[in-house]
Amino acid sequence: MPTVGVKKDQICKALARNYSDEEFGDLCFEFGLELDEVTSEYEVIAKEQGEEKAAGADKSILYKIDVPANRYDLLCIEGLSRGLKIFSGRLQPPVYRAVEPESGHRAVLNMHDSVNCIRPHAVAAILRNVQFTEDRYKSFIDLQDKLHQNLCRQRSLVAIGTHDLDTIKGPFKYTALPPRDIKFKPLNRDKEYTADVLMELFASDTHLKQYLPIIKDSPVYPVIYDADGVVLSMPPIINGDHSKITLNTKNVFIEMTATDLTKARIALDILVIMFSEYCDEPFTVEKVEVITPDHRVEVYPLLPYRNQKVYAPGLNRSIGIDENPAQIASSLSRMCLTSCLDPTDSDFITVTIPPNRPDVIHLADIVEDVAIAHGYDNITRTLPKTNTTGEQFNLNKITDLLRKEIAQAGFTECLSFILCSAGDVSDKLRKEINSVPAVHISKPKATEFQVARTCLLPGILKTLSSNISMPLPLKLFEISDVVIKDPAAEVGAHNERRFAAVNYNKSAGFEIVHGLLDRLMQLLEIPYAKDETGYYIRAADDTTYLPGRCAEVVAKGKVVGKLGILHPDVITQFKLTLPTSAVEVNLEMLL
């Protein structure tokens, strides 16, 4: 869920009312948003980097608002204030229009067929006679960043480029060339570089290095030129310095290259809709022609409006309210969905879905907006017309019962994260990562959360490591899920409920975890027997355990787990110093 930061004085000025923090929080809640935090830029920097770094930062009140991930129209103060004013009834939804240029000649972006192998789509538009201020400029840049991180999936689907139109000359050319053939001065740099040198230069740039893999291994890189050969941008990495936007910019040329044309159209519509408010003729955007490699002429932006008929009594039943169609139409209009009663049947409502609401793709989205405008707190709680009997899932019921019994055996329960580092389930357990059926996170935010755990042992050992100052012995257990990669499963993986326990003391105490295993089997009414009805242990080899000190647990004819004394290398990897014995079994295979 994205978080949008807006200054209190700016949003209050835009809404033409001086709200208290509590009043503004209530307004956000009524609109389906959440005021997450009231802070300041100074406090944010001081908290993250220290007070010295925060010196000179703005101390004015900053509202941090959680916005639904699909509400791209609320990612900046322009869209947020516009939506709140419409919701409050102080503004009618504006009409967004794509207009022809006054000169009669549209700007043209020509696409070369070489881009088909790397970023095959492009869209463009022009904001004419924009009035920028410092706050508007910051908001313009910030919205691009938020769209890149959210809708554009870290620029992999769409890359946004904005340029001062008065510094460049059309028609523009979008092509792809070998890196050594591309040379330009990148944004905020003082000299020219070839594209291959830029990739090396940006490898250490904390902001740009994450985007390099998108095109790094390609034999050609995308690039956009103007009629004089000036490089506008090398998407999705960086723009050229020549055409950068400043506070003095009046005409903005917007180009977007993409691997997903639908996402590009949405991103373009959102960006121009938000800032067309500052044009001399508000809410108008100048059209641009994009000539595709197969010589088709596409005109952007689209700014599509569409109508959908909805059945008012059906909306009432879905939500559990009783409003007349006129009230429902009014509620939808407050949510930026201009609505009116159908002239042929008053039970139906015609809903106009504007281009700034691409999140409305199904009747359920309209139902949700009616519920928000009506107010969730105003929906009367009612009992369902049918009676059902609920009961606990058997596996969870047994798990809860086992937790109490294991605790009574002298073990303390811990609860660890289901995500861990790749090394926790491989190197630290003396295994190769390629041999571990782990589900990997595609873009982990931290090294501690790279994969989903495949066993419970690392989490318990890390808990031990954080509590080694406690009196001995330390006996911990956990009953929880692990995730195993499974090509046969619908989603490519499945969960397993496991039980694991460790004993940490001056002596290994193998007999303690063995006794705990026997108690577990006793509780599950599985007898000790070497046949299909019981369980037993047999010698086994596992690199995680000491050679000759490991056994596998066989129950009902299947291997369900292992127990033994951990290898000294495993113990030291988790910053432990004393012998440790452990047991881990698959509970689901025992039921």
C-alpha positions as CSV (number, residue, x, y, z in Angstrom):
1,M,0.0,0.0,0.0
2,P,1.7,3.3,-1.1
3,T,2.1,6.1,1.4
4,V,1.7,9.7,0.2
5,G,3.2,12.5,2.2
6,V,1.5,15.9,2.0
7,K,2.2,19.1,4.0
8,K,-0.7,20.1,6.2
9,D,-0.7,23.7,5.1
10,Q,-0.8,22.7,1.4
11,I,-3.7,20.2,1.7
12,C,-5.6,22.6,3.9
13,K,-5.1,25.4,1.4
14,A,-6.2,23.1,-1.5
15,L,-9.3,22.1,0.4
16,A,-10.0,25.7,1.5
17,R,-10.4,24.7,5.1
18,N,-8.1,24.6,8.1
19,Y,-8.5,21.0,9.5
20,S,-7.3,19.8,12.8
21,D,-5.3,16.6,12.7
22,E,-8.3,14.6,14.0
23,E,-10.7,16.2,11.6
24,F,-8.5,15.5,8.6
25,G,-8.0,11.9,9.8
26,D,-11.8,11.5,9.9
27,L,-12.2,12.9,6.4
28,C,-9.6,10.4,5.1
29,F,-11.3,7.5,6.8
30,E,-14.7,8.5,5.3
31,F,-13.0,8.6,1.9
32,G,-11.6,5.1,2.3
33,L,-8.1,6.2,3.2
34,E,-6.0,6.1,6.4
35,L,-4.0,9.0,8.0
36,D,-1.1,6.8,9.0
37,E,1.1,9.4,10.7
38,V,1.4,13.0,11.6
39,T,5.1,14.0,11.4
40,S,7.5,16.3,9.6
41,E,10.4,16.0,7.2
42,Y,12.7,16.9,10.0
43,E,11.4,14.0,12.2
44,V,11.5,11.5,9.3
45,I,15.2,12.3,8.5
46,A,16.2,12.4,12.2
47,K,14.6,9.0,12.8
48,E,16.3,7.4,9.8
49,Q,19.6,9.2,9.6
50,G,20.1,11.1,12.9
51,E,19.5,14.6,14.0
52,E,22.7,15.9,12.4
53,K,21.5,14.9,8.9
54,A,18.1,16.5,9.7
55,A,19.6,19.9,10.4
56,G,17.9,22.4,8.1
57,A,15.0,20.1,7.1
58,D,11.5,21.4,7.0
59,K,9.7,21.2,10.3
60,S,6.2,21.9,9.0
61,I,3.5,19.3,9.7
62,L,3.5,16.4,7.2
63,Y,0.6,14.0,6.8
64,K,1.4,10.5,5.7
65,I,-1.6,8.9,4.1
66,D,-2.0,5.2,3.2
67,V,-3.5,5.0,-0.3
68,P,-4.9,1.7,-1.9
69,A,-2.4,0.3,-4.4
70,N,-4.9,0.6,-7.3
71,R,-5.8,4.2,-6.7
72,Y,-3.2,5.8,-8.9
73,D,-5.2,9.0,-9.0
74,L,-4.5,9.6,-5.3
75,L,-0.7,9.4,-5.4
76,C,-0.1,13.1,-5.4
77,I,-1.6,16.1,-3.6
78,E,-3.3,17.2,-6.8
79,G,-5.4,14.0,-7.2
80,L,-5.8,13.7,-3.4
81,S,-7.2,17.2,-2.9
82,R,-9.4,16.9,-6.0
83,G,-10.9,13.7,-4.8
84,L,-11.6,15.0,-1.3
85,K,-13.2,18.2,-2.7
86,I,-15.4,16.1,-5.0
87,F,-16.3,13.8,-2.0
88,S,-17.1,16.8,0.2
89,G,-19.4,18.3,-2.5
90,R,-17.3,21.4,-3.0
91,L,-16.2,20.5,-6.6
92,Q,-17.9,18.9,-9.6
93,P,-15.8,16.2,-11.3
94,P,-13.8,18.0,-14.1
95,V,-14.0,16.8,-17.7
96,Y,-10.6,15.8,-19.1
97,R,-10.0,16.4,-22.8
98,A,-7.3,15.6,-25.3
99,V,-7.2,18.6,-27.7
100,E,-5.5,19.4,-31.1
101,P,-2.5,21.8,-31.0
102,E,-3.3,25.4,-31.9
103,S,-0.7,25.2,-34.7
104,G,-2.7,22.4,-36.3
105,H,0.3,20.2,-36.5
106,R,0.7,17.4,-33.9
107,A,4.1,16.5,-32.5
108,V,5.2,13.1,-33.8
109,L,7.1,10.2,-32.2
110,N,8.4,7.8,-34.8
111,M,9.2,4.2,-33.6
112,H,11.9,2.2,-35.4
113,D,11.4,-1.6,-35.7
114,S,14.6,-2.2,-33.7
115,V,12.7,-1.5,-30.5
116,N,10.5,-4.6,-30.9
117,C,13.1,-6.8,-29.2
118,I,13.4,-4.7,-26.1
119,R,10.7,-2.2,-25.3
120,P,8.1,-2.4,-28.1
121,H,5.6,0.2,-27.1
122,A,5.5,4.0,-26.7
123,V,3.0,6.7,-25.9
124,A,3.3,10.4,-25.6
125,A,1.5,13.7,-24.8
126,I,2.1,17.4,-24.3
127,L,1.2,19.6,-21.3
128,R,0.9,23.1,-22.9
129,N,1.5,26.3,-20.9
130,V,2.0,24.8,-17.5
131,Q,2.5,27.0,-14.5
132,F,5.1,25.4,-12.2
133,T,5.9,26.4,-8.6
134,E,8.4,24.7,-6.4
135,D,5.8,22.6,-4.7
136,R,4.1,21.7,-8.0
137,Y,7.4,20.7,-9.5
138,K,8.3,18.5,-6.5
139,S,4.8,16.9,-6.7
140,F,5.3,16.3,-10.5
141,I,8.6,14.5,-9.9
142,D,7.3,12.6,-6.9
143,L,4.2,11.3,-8.8
144,Q,6.5,9.9,-11.5
145,D,8.6,8.1,-8.9
146,K,5.4,6.6,-7.3
147,L,4.1,5.5,-10.6
148,H,7.5,3.9,-11.4
149,Q,7.5,2.0,-8.1
150,N,3.8,0.9,-8.3
151,L,2.0,0.7,-11.6
152,C,5.2,0.5,-13.7
153,R,6.7,-2.3,-11.6
154,Q,10.1,-0.6,-11.0
155,R,10.2,0.7,-14.6
156,S,10.2,-2.9,-16.0
157,L,6.7,-2.4,-17.5
158,V,6.8,1.4,-18.2
159,A,9.5,4.1,-18.0
160,I,8.4,7.7,-17.9
161,G,10.4,10.5,-19.5
162,T,9.5,14.2,-19.2
163,H,11.2,17.0,-21.1
164,D,11.1,20.7,-21.7
165,L,9.5,20.9,-25.1
166,D,11.0,24.3,-25.8
167,T,14.6,22.9,-25.7
168,I,14.0,20.2,-28.2
169,K,12.7,19.9,-31.8
170,G,10.4,17.3,-33.4
171,P,9.7,15.0,-34.9
172,F,11.1,12.6,-32.3
173,K,12.6,9.2,-33.0
174,Y,12.4,6.1,-30.8
175,T,15.0,3.5,-31.7
176,A,17.4,0.9,-30.3
177,L,21.2,1.0,-30.9
178,P,24.3,-0.8,-29.6
179,P,25.4,0.8,-26.3
180,R,28.7,2.1,-27.8
181,D,26.7,4.0,-30.5
182,I,24.7,6.0,-27.9
183,K,26.4,9.0,-26.5
184,F,24.9,11.9,-24.5
185,K,25.1,13.9,-21.3
186,P,22.8,12.2,-18.7
187,L,20.7,14.2,-16.3
188,N,22.6,16.3,-13.8
189,R,26.1,15.2,-15.2
190,D,28.7,17.5,-16.6
191,K,30.0,15.5,-19.5
192,E,28.9,13.0,-22.2
193,Y,29.2,9.2,-21.8
194,T,28.5,6.3,-24.1
195,A,25.8,4.0,-22.9
196,D,28.1,1.1,-22.0
197,V,30.2,3.5,-19.8
198,L,27.0,4.8,-18.2
199,M,26.0,1.3,-17.2
200,E,29.3,0.8,-15.4
201,L,29.1,4.3,-13.8
202,F,25.5,3.7,-12.5
203,A,26.4,0.3,-11.1
204,S,27.3,2.0,-7.8
205,D,24.4,4.6,-7.9
206,T,22.0,3.7,-5.1
207,H,19.0,5.0,-7.0
208,L,19.7,3.8,-10.6
209,K,21.5,0.5,-10.1
210,Q,18.3,-1.4,-9.5
211,Y,17.1,-0.6,-13.1
212,L,20.2,-1.6,-14.9
213,P,19.3,-5.3,-15.2
214,I,16.2,-4.4,-17.3
215,I,18.4,-3.7,-20.4
216,K,21.9,-4.5,-19.4
217,D,22.2,-7.9,-21.2
218,S,20.5,-6.7,-24.4
219,P,22.7,-6.2,-27.5
220,V,20.8,-2.9,-28.1
221,Y,19.6,-0.2,-25.8
222,P,16.4,1.9,-26.3
223,V,17.0,5.6,-27.0
224,I,14.9,8.6,-28.0
225,Y,16.3,11.4,-30.2
226,D,14.9,14.7,-31.4
227,A,15.2,16.0,-35.0
228,D,18.6,17.5,-34.3
229,G,20.0,14.2,-32.9
230,V,19.8,15.4,-29.2
231,V,19.2,12.4,-26.8
232,L,16.0,12.9,-24.8
233,S,16.3,9.7,-22.8
234,M,17.7,6.2,-22.6
235,P,14.7,4.4,-21.1
236,P,14.3,2.9,-18.5
237,I,17.6,4.3,-17.0
238,I,17.9,8.0,-17.3
239,N,16.9,11.2,-19.2
240,G,19.2,13.5,-21.0
241,D,20.4,16.7,-19.3
242,H,19.6,18.8,-22.3
243,S,15.8,18.6,-22.0
244,K,15.5,18.5,-18.2
245,I,12.4,20.1,-16.6
246,T,12.9,23.2,-14.5
247,L,10.7,25.7,-12.7
248,N,10.7,27.8,-15.8
249,T,9.4,25.1,-18.1
250,K,6.2,26.0,-19.8
251,N,5.6,23.2,-22.2
252,V,6.2,19.6,-21.1
253,F,6.7,16.7,-23.6
254,I,5.9,13.4,-22.0
255,E,7.1,10.1,-23.5
256,M,6.7,6.6,-22.1
257,T,8.3,3.4,-23.4
258,A,6.9,0.1,-22.3
259,T,6.7,-3.6,-22.4
260,D,3.0,-3.4,-21.4
261,L,0.9,-1.0,-23.6
262,T,-2.1,-1.0,-21.3
263,K,0.0,0.0,-18.3
264,A,1.6,2.8,-20.4
265,R,-1.7,4.2,-21.4
266,I,-2.9,4.3,-17.8
267,A,0.3,5.9,-16.6
268,L,0.2,8.6,-19.3
269,D,-3.5,9.3,-18.5
270,I,-2.9,9.6,-14.8
271,L,0.2,11.9,-15.1
272,V,-1.4,14.3,-17.6
273,I,-4.8,14.3,-15.7
274,M,-3.1,15.3,-12.5
275,F,-1.1,18.2,-13.8
276,S,-3.3,19.5,-16.6
277,E,-4.9,21.4,-13.8
278,Y,-2.1,23.9,-14.0
279,C,-2.4,24.5,-17.8
280,D,-3.7,27.8,-19.1
281,E,-6.7,25.9,-20.2
282,P,-7.2,23.5,-17.2
283,F,-7.7,19.8,-17.8
284,T,-6.7,19.8,-21.4
285,V,-3.9,17.8,-22.9
286,E,-2.3,18.2,-26.3
287,K,-2.4,15.2,-28.6
288,V,0.7,13.5,-30.0
289,E,1.0,11.1,-32.9
290,V,3.0,7.9,-32.3
291,I,3.9,6.1,-35.6
292,T,4.5,2.4,-34.9
293,P,7.1,0.2,-36.7
294,D,4.3,-1.2,-38.9
295,H,3.3,2.4,-39.9
296,R,0.1,2.6,-37.9
297,V,-0.7,6.1,-36.5
298,E,-1.8,6.1,-32.8
299,V,-2.9,9.3,-31.2
300,Y,-2.3,9.8,-27.4
301,P,-3.5,10.5,-24.7
302,L,-6.7,8.4,-25.0
303,L,-8.5,9.8,-21.8
304,P,-11.3,7.3,-22.3
305,Y,-14.7,7.7,-20.6
306,R,-17.1,4.7,-20.5
307,N,-20.6,4.1,-19.2
308,Q,-21.8,1.2,-17.2
309,K,-25.4,0.4,-16.1
310,V,-25.9,-0.9,-12.6
311,Y,-29.0,-2.2,-10.9
312,A,-29.7,-0.2,-7.7
313,P,-31.6,-2.8,-5.7
314,G,-28.8,-5.2,-6.5
315,L,-26.2,-2.8,-5.0
316,N,-28.3,-2.4,-1.9
317,R,-28.5,-6.2,-1.4
318,S,-24.7,-6.6,-2.0
319,I,-23.9,-4.0,0.7
320,G,-26.8,-4.5,3.1
321,I,-28.3,-1.0,2.9
322,D,-31.6,0.4,1.7
323,E,-31.0,3.6,-0.4
324,N,-33.1,4.8,-3.3
325,P,-31.4,5.0,-6.7
326,A,-31.1,8.7,-6.6
327,Q,-29.1,8.5,-3.3
328,I,-26.9,5.8,-4.7
329,A,-26.2,7.9,-7.8
330,S,-25.3,10.8,-5.5
331,S,-23.0,8.6,-3.5
332,L,-21.2,7.4,-6.7
333,S,-20.8,11.0,-8.0
334,R,-19.1,11.9,-4.7
335,M,-16.5,9.1,-5.5
336,C,-15.7,10.8,-8.9
337,L,-18.0,8.4,-10.8
338,T,-20.6,10.8,-12.2
339,S,-23.9,9.0,-12.2
340,C,-27.6,9.6,-13.1
341,L,-30.8,7.6,-13.2
342,D,-31.5,5.7,-16.4
343,P,-34.4,7.5,-18.2
344,T,-36.0,4.3,-19.3
345,D,-35.9,2.5,-15.9
346,S,-35.5,4.3,-12.6
347,D,-34.1,1.1,-10.9
348,F,-31.0,1.4,-13.1
349,I,-28.2,3.9,-12.8
350,T,-25.8,5.0,-15.6
351,V,-22.3,5.3,-14.1
352,T,-19.7,7.3,-16.1
353,I,-16.2,6.0,-15.3
354,P,-13.6,8.7,-16.0
355,P,-10.0,8.1,-17.2
356,N,-8.6,8.8,-13.8
357,R,-10.3,5.7,-12.3
358,P,-8.7,2.7,-14.1
359,D,-9.2,0.8,-10.9
360,V,-12.9,0.4,-11.8
361,I,-13.0,-2.7,-13.9
362,H,-15.9,-4.7,-12.4
363,L,-19.3,-4.2,-10.8
364,A,-17.7,-5.1,-7.4
365,D,-15.5,-1.9,-7.7
366,I,-18.7,0.2,-8.0
367,V,-20.3,-1.6,-5.1
368,E,-17.2,-0.8,-3.0
369,D,-17.4,2.9,-3.9
370,V,-21.1,3.0,-2.9
371,A,-20.2,1.4,0.5
372,I,-17.4,3.9,1.1
373,A,-19.6,6.9,0.3
374,H,-22.5,5.5,2.4
375,G,-20.0,4.9,5.3
376,Y,-19.1,1.5,6.6
377,D,-20.0,2.6,10.1
378,N,-23.5,3.4,8.8
379,I,-24.2,-0.1,7.5
380,T,-26.6,-1.8,10.0
381,R,-25.3,-5.0,11.4
382,T,-27.7,-7.9,10.5
383,L,-27.7,-11.6,11.1
384,P,-27.4,-13.8,7.9
385,K,-30.6,-15.5,6.8
386,T,-29.0,-18.9,6.8
387,N,-27.5,-20.7,9.8
388,T,-24.1,-22.4,9.5
389,T,-22.0,-24.3,12.0
390,G,-18.3,-23.3,12.1
391,E,-15.6,-25.5,13.5
392,Q,-11.8,-25.3,13.8
393,F,-9.7,-26.9,11.1
394,N,-8.5,-30.3,12.4
395,L,-4.8,-29.5,11.8
396,N,-5.1,-26.3,13.7
397,K,-7.0,-27.9,16.5
398,I,-4.3,-30.6,17.0
399,T,-1.6,-28.0,16.7
400,D,-3.1,-26.0,19.5
401,L,-3.4,-29.0,21.7
402,L,0.2,-30.1,21.0
403,R,1.5,-26.6,22.0
404,K,0.1,-27.0,25.5
405,E,1.5,-30.5,26.0
406,I,5.0,-29.6,24.6
407,A,5.1,-26.6,26.9
408,Q,4.2,-28.8,29.9
409,A,7.1,-31.0,29.0
410,G,9.4,-28.1,29.8
411,F,10.0,-26.5,26.4
412,T,9.3,-22.8,25.7
413,E,7.5,-21.9,22.5
414,C,9.0,-19.4,20.0
415,L,7.6,-17.9,16.9
416,S,10.0,-16.9,14.1
417,F,9.5,-15.3,10.7
418,I,8.4,-17.4,7.8
419,L,10.9,-15.5,5.6
420,C,14.6,-15.8,6.1
421,S,17.9,-15.3,4.3
422,A,19.0,-17.9,1.7
423,G,22.0,-18.7,3.9
424,D,19.8,-19.6,6.8
425,V,18.4,-22.6,5.0
426,S,21.5,-23.5,3.1
427,D,25.1,-22.5,4.0
428,K,24.4,-22.2,7.8
429,L,22.9,-25.8,7.7
430,R,25.9,-27.0,5.6
431,K,23.7,-27.5,2.5
432,E,23.9,-26.1,-1.1
433,I,21.2,-23.6,-1.9
434,N,20.5,-25.4,-5.2
435,S,19.6,-28.6,-3.3
436,V,17.1,-26.8,-1.1
437,P,13.5,-26.6,-2.5
438,A,13.1,-22.9,-1.4
439,V,10.7,-20.4,-2.8
440,H,12.8,-17.2,-3.5
441,I,11.5,-13.6,-3.2
442,S,12.0,-11.9,-6.6
443,K,13.0,-8.5,-5.2
444,P,13.8,-8.8,-1.5
445,K,14.0,-5.6,0.5
446,A,16.5,-7.0,2.9
447,T,19.0,-9.9,3.0
448,E,17.1,-11.3,6.0
449,F,14.0,-11.9,3.9
450,Q,15.2,-13.6,0.7
451,V,13.4,-16.9,0.8
452,A,10.5,-18.7,2.5
453,R,11.8,-21.1,5.1
454,T,12.0,-24.8,4.3
455,C,12.5,-25.9,7.9
456,L,11.9,-24.5,11.4
457,L,15.4,-25.1,12.7
458,P,17.1,-21.8,11.6
459,G,14.4,-19.7,13.2
460,I,14.8,-21.5,16.5
461,L,18.6,-21.3,16.4
462,K,18.5,-17.6,15.7
463,T,16.1,-17.2,18.7
464,L,18.6,-19.1,20.8
465,S,21.4,-16.9,19.7
466,S,19.4,-13.8,20.9
467,N,18.9,-15.4,24.3
468,I,22.2,-17.0,25.2
469,S,22.4,-14.9,28.3
470,M,19.4,-16.8,29.8
471,P,20.0,-19.6,32.4
472,L,20.7,-23.0,31.0
473,P,19.3,-25.3,29.8
474,L,17.5,-23.5,26.9
475,K,14.8,-25.7,25.5
476,L,12.7,-24.2,22.7
477,F,10.1,-25.5,20.3
478,E,8.0,-24.2,17.4
479,I,5.0,-25.6,15.6
480,S,4.4,-23.7,12.4
481,D,4.3,-23.8,8.6
482,V,7.2,-24.1,6.2
483,V,7.0,-23.5,2.4
484,I,8.3,-26.1,0.0
485,K,8.7,-25.6,-3.8
486,D,6.4,-28.0,-5.6
487,P,6.1,-27.9,-9.4
488,A,3.0,-30.1,-9.2
489,A,1.1,-27.6,-7.0
490,E,-1.2,-25.0,-8.7
491,V,0.9,-22.1,-7.3
492,G,4.3,-23.9,-7.6
493,A,4.6,-24.5,-3.8
494,H,2.8,-25.9,-0.8
495,N,2.8,-25.4,2.9
496,E,3.7,-28.0,5.5
497,R,2.9,-27.9,9.2
498,R,6.1,-28.9,11.1
499,F,7.1,-29.4,14.7
500,A,10.7,-28.7,15.8
501,A,12.5,-28.5,19.1
502,V,16.1,-27.9,20.3
503,N,17.9,-28.5,23.6
504,Y,20.9,-26.2,24.3
505,N,23.1,-27.1,27.3
506,K,26.6,-28.0,28.4
507,S,25.9,-31.5,27.2
508,A,24.1,-32.3,23.9
509,G,21.1,-34.0,25.6
510,F,20.1,-36.3,22.6
511,E,18.0,-38.3,25.0
512,I,15.9,-35.2,25.8
513,V,14.8,-34.5,22.2
514,H,14.4,-38.3,21.8
515,G,12.1,-38.3,24.8
516,L,10.2,-35.4,23.5
517,L,9.7,-37.2,20.2
518,D,8.3,-40.2,22.1
519,R,5.9,-37.9,24.0
520,L,4.7,-36.4,20.7
521,M,4.0,-39.8,19.3
522,Q,2.2,-40.8,22.5
523,L,0.0,-37.8,22.2
524,L,-0.8,-38.6,18.6
525,E,-1.5,-42.3,19.7
526,I,1.2,-43.7,17.3
527,P,2.9,-46.7,19.0
528,Y,6.5,-47.7,18.8
529,A,6.6,-50.4,16.1
530,K,8.5,-51.2,12.9
531,D,5.5,-51.6,10.8
532,E,2.9,-49.5,9.0
533,T,1.0,-48.7,12.2
534,G,3.8,-47.3,14.3
535,Y,7.0,-45.3,14.3
536,Y,10.7,-45.9,15.0
537,I,14.1,-44.2,14.3
538,R,17.0,-45.4,12.3
539,A,20.5,-44.2,11.6
540,A,20.9,-41.6,8.8
541,D,23.4,-39.2,7.3
542,D,22.7,-35.5,7.2
543,T,25.3,-32.7,6.9
544,T,23.4,-30.6,9.4
545,Y,24.1,-33.1,12.1
546,L,27.2,-34.8,13.5
547,P,28.2,-37.9,11.6
548,G,26.9,-41.0,13.5
549,R,24.7,-38.7,15.6
550,C,21.7,-38.4,13.3
551,A,18.6,-40.5,12.9
552,E,15.5,-40.2,10.7
553,V,12.0,-40.7,12.1
554,V,10.0,-43.3,10.2
555,A,6.2,-43.3,10.9
556,K,3.5,-45.3,9.2
557,G,6.1,-46.5,6.7
558,K,7.3,-43.0,5.7
559,V,10.3,-40.8,6.7
560,V,8.6,-37.9,8.5
561,G,11.6,-36.1,10.1
562,K,15.1,-36.2,11.6
563,L,16.7,-35.8,15.0
564,G,20.2,-35.7,16.3
565,I,23.1,-33.6,17.6
566,L,23.9,-30.5,15.4
567,H,27.3,-30.3,13.7
568,P,29.7,-27.8,15.4
569,D,29.9,-25.8,12.2
570,V,26.1,-25.2,12.3
571,I,26.2,-24.2,15.9
572,T,29.0,-21.6,15.3
573,Q,27.2,-20.3,12.2
574,F,24.4,-19.2,14.4
575,K,26.8,-17.7,17.0
576,L,26.2,-20.4,19.6
577,T,28.9,-22.0,21.7
578,L,27.4,-25.1,23.4
579,P,26.3,-28.5,22.1
580,T,22.8,-28.6,20.7
581,S,20.4,-31.4,19.9
582,A,17.4,-31.0,17.7
583,V,14.3,-32.7,16.3
584,E,12.0,-31.7,13.4
585,V,9.1,-33.7,12.0
586,N,6.3,-33.2,9.5
587,L,3.1,-33.2,11.5
588,E,0.8,-33.5,8.5
589,M,2.3,-36.9,7.7
590,L,1.5,-38.1,11.2
591,L,-2.3,-37.4,11.1
